[in-house]
């Protein structure tokens, strides 16, 4: 049985919550010097991208206020370029793009 769009959105929300909680008291410099966090953050972004990828196209087309493609693209970049992950980009996405995504997803899951 396939998951519903709502279930995938809940996975995305869970990862965003994890990332925002971790960055609440974390500086970019601390992040850039912590390999465990770098790997964890990268994995969370991969999960977000994979969840977005699995949301049905019809659903995504009915919610064009969200830039779904950018998160799938980020996931693909992280998965296929694992030897040279740009952790400054990871930090930027977590700090500057995910809060907006979280706010846009909230009304979709009630």
C-alpha positions as YAML, in Angstrom:
chain: A
units: angstrom
residues:
- id: 1
  name: UNK
  ca: [0.00, 0.00, 0.00]
- id: 2
  name: UNK
  ca: [1.40, 3.38, -0.93]
- id: 3
  name: UNK
  ca: [1.57, 6.25, 1.51]
- id: 4
  name: UNK
  ca: [-0.63, 9.29, 1.14]
- id: 5
  name: UNK
  ca: [0.69, 12.76, 0.42]
- id: 6
  name: UNK
  ca: [-0.16, 13.67, 4.02]
- id: 7
  name: UNK
  ca: [2.09, 10.90, 5.34]
- id: 8
  name: UNK
  ca: [4.99, 12.13, 3.22]
- id: 9
  name: UNK
  ca: [4.38, 15.69, 4.38]
- id: 10
  name: UNK
  ca: [4.48, 14.48, 7.99]
- id: 11
  name: UNK
  ca: [7.89, 12.89, 7.28]
- id: 12
  name: UNK
  ca: [9.06, 16.20, 5.85]
- id: 13
  name: UNK
  ca: [7.75, 18.05, 8.90]
- id: 14
  name: UNK
  ca: [9.52, 15.61, 11.23]
- id: 15
  name: UNK
  ca: [12.85, 16.22, 9.50]
- id: 16
  name: UNK
  ca: [12.36, 19.98, 9.47]
- id: 17
  name: UNK
  ca: [11.57, 19.87, 13.20]
- id: 18
  name: UNK
  ca: [14.73, 17.87, 13.87]
- id: 19
  name: UNK
  ca: [16.85, 20.29, 11.86]
- id: 20
  name: UNK
  ca: [15.37, 23.46, 13.31]
- id: 21
  name: UNK
  ca: [15.69, 22.16, 16.86]
- id: 22
  name: UNK
  ca: [19.35, 21.28, 16.27]
- id: 23
  name: UNK
  ca: [20.14, 24.67, 14.73]
- id: 24
  name: UNK
  ca: [18.37, 26.67, 17.45]
- id: 25
  name: UNK
  ca: [21.54, 26.82, 19.55]
- id: 26
  name: UNK
  ca: [24.10, 25.97, 16.88]
- id: 27
  name: UNK
  ca: [26.30, 28.39, 14.98]
- id: 28
  name: UNK
  ca: [27.34, 27.87, 11.40]
- id: 29
  name: UNK
  ca: [30.94, 27.56, 12.58]
- id: 30
  name: UNK
  ca: [30.01, 24.79, 15.02]
- id: 31
  name: UNK
  ca: [28.13, 23.01, 12.25]
- id: 32
  name: UNK
  ca: [31.05, 23.31, 9.84]
- id: 33
  name: UNK
  ca: [33.33, 21.61, 12.37]
- id: 34
  name: UNK
  ca: [31.01, 18.77, 13.38]
- id: 35
  name: UNK
  ca: [31.11, 15.88, 10.94]
- id: 36
  name: UNK
  ca: [28.34, 13.98, 12.74]
- id: 37
  name: UNK
  ca: [25.94, 16.90, 12.42]
- id: 38
  name: UNK
  ca: [26.96, 17.48, 8.81]
- id: 39
  name: UNK
  ca: [26.10, 13.89, 7.97]
- id: 40
  name: UNK
  ca: [22.86, 13.98, 9.98]
- id: 41
  name: UNK
  ca: [21.71, 17.21, 8.33]
- id: 42
  name: UNK
  ca: [22.57, 15.88, 4.89]
- id: 43
  name: UNK
  ca: [20.60, 12.71, 5.59]
- id: 44
  name: UNK
  ca: [17.59, 14.71, 6.78]
- id: 45
  name: UNK
  ca: [17.64, 16.76, 3.57]
- id: 46
  name: UNK
  ca: [17.87, 13.53, 1.56]
- id: 47
  name: UNK
  ca: [14.80, 12.21, 3.40]
- id: 48
  name: UNK
  ca: [12.92, 15.45, 2.70]
- id: 49
  name: UNK
  ca: [13.82, 15.22, -0.98]
- id: 50
  name: UNK
  ca: [12.80, 11.57, -1.18]
- id: 51
  name: UNK
  ca: [9.48, 12.30, 0.52]
- id: 52
  name: UNK
  ca: [8.81, 15.16, -1.91]
- id: 53
  name: UNK
  ca: [9.71, 12.88, -4.81]
- id: 54
  name: UNK
  ca: [7.07, 10.39, -3.66]
- id: 55
  name: UNK
  ca: [4.23, 12.89, -3.29]
- id: 56
  name: UNK
  ca: [1.90, 12.39, -6.28]
- id: 57
  name: UNK
  ca: [2.33, 14.91, -9.10]
- id: 58
  name: UNK
  ca: [-1.37, 15.82, -8.99]
- id: 59
  name: UNK
  ca: [-0.99, 16.85, -5.37]
- id: 60
  name: UNK
  ca: [2.11, 18.91, -6.10]
- id: 61
  name: UNK
  ca: [0.34, 20.62, -9.01]
- id: 62
  name: UNK
  ca: [-2.50, 21.61, -6.71]
- id: 63
  name: UNK
  ca: [0.00, 23.25, -4.33]
- id: 64
  name: UNK
  ca: [2.22, 25.31, -6.59]
- id: 65
  name: UNK
  ca: [3.07, 27.71, -3.75]
- id: 66
  name: UNK
  ca: [5.74, 25.17, -2.79]
- id: 67
  name: UNK
  ca: [8.86, 24.79, -4.92]
- id: 68
  name: UNK
  ca: [8.81, 20.99, -4.87]
- id: 69
  name: UNK
  ca: [11.40, 20.64, -7.64]
- id: 70
  name: UNK
  ca: [14.12, 22.43, -5.72]
- id: 71
  name: UNK
  ca: [13.95, 19.92, -2.87]
- id: 72
  name: UNK
  ca: [14.02, 16.94, -5.22]
- id: 73
  name: UNK
  ca: [16.96, 18.55, -7.01]
- id: 74
  name: UNK
  ca: [18.78, 19.09, -3.73]
- id: 75
  name: UNK
  ca: [18.18, 15.47, -2.76]
- id: 76
  name: UNK
  ca: [19.57, 14.27, -6.09]
- id: 77
  name: UNK
  ca: [22.60, 16.51, -5.72]
- id: 78
  name: UNK
  ca: [23.29, 15.24, -2.19]
- id: 79
  name: UNK
  ca: [22.78, 11.59, -3.10]
- id: 80
  name: UNK
  ca: [24.85, 11.62, -6.27]
- id: 81
  name: UNK
  ca: [27.66, 13.94, -5.16]
- id: 82
  name: UNK
  ca: [28.39, 12.43, -1.77]
- id: 83
  name: UNK
  ca: [32.15, 12.85, -2.09]
- id: 84
  name: UNK
  ca: [31.92, 16.62, -2.30]
- id: 85
  name: UNK
  ca: [28.89, 17.77, -0.31]
- id: 86
  name: UNK
  ca: [28.70, 21.54, 0.01]
- id: 87
  name: UNK
  ca: [28.00, 21.89, 3.72]
- id: 88
  name: UNK
  ca: [27.64, 25.66, 3.41]
- id: 89
  name: UNK
  ca: [24.72, 24.95, 1.07]
- id: 90
  name: UNK
  ca: [23.29, 22.41, 3.53]
- id: 91
  name: UNK
  ca: [23.47, 25.02, 6.31]
- id: 92
  name: UNK
  ca: [21.90, 27.68, 4.10]
- id: 93
  name: UNK
  ca: [18.98, 25.45, 3.12]
- id: 94
  name: UNK
  ca: [18.35, 24.42, 6.72]
- id: 95
  name: UNK
  ca: [18.48, 27.97, 8.08]
- id: 96
  name: UNK
  ca: [16.89, 29.91, 5.22]
- id: 97
  name: UNK
  ca: [14.62, 27.65, 3.19]
- id: 98
  name: UNK
  ca: [13.20, 25.07, 5.56]
- id: 99
  name: UNK
  ca: [11.37, 27.50, 7.88]
- id: 100
  name: UNK
  ca: [9.42, 28.83, 4.88]
- id: 101
  name: UNK
  ca: [8.70, 25.29, 3.67]
- id: 102
  name: UNK
  ca: [7.48, 24.32, 7.13]
- id: 103
  name: UNK
  ca: [5.08, 27.27, 7.19]
- id: 104
  name: UNK
  ca: [3.73, 26.40, 3.75]
- id: 105
  name: UNK
  ca: [3.22, 22.74, 4.70]
- id: 106
  name: UNK
  ca: [1.37, 23.38, 7.98]
- id: 107
  name: UNK
  ca: [-2.01, 24.16, 6.36]
- id: 108
  name: UNK
  ca: [-1.73, 21.05, 4.20]
- id: 109
  name: UNK
  ca: [-1.78, 18.67, 7.15]
- id: 110
  name: UNK
  ca: [-4.20, 20.52, 9.38]
...
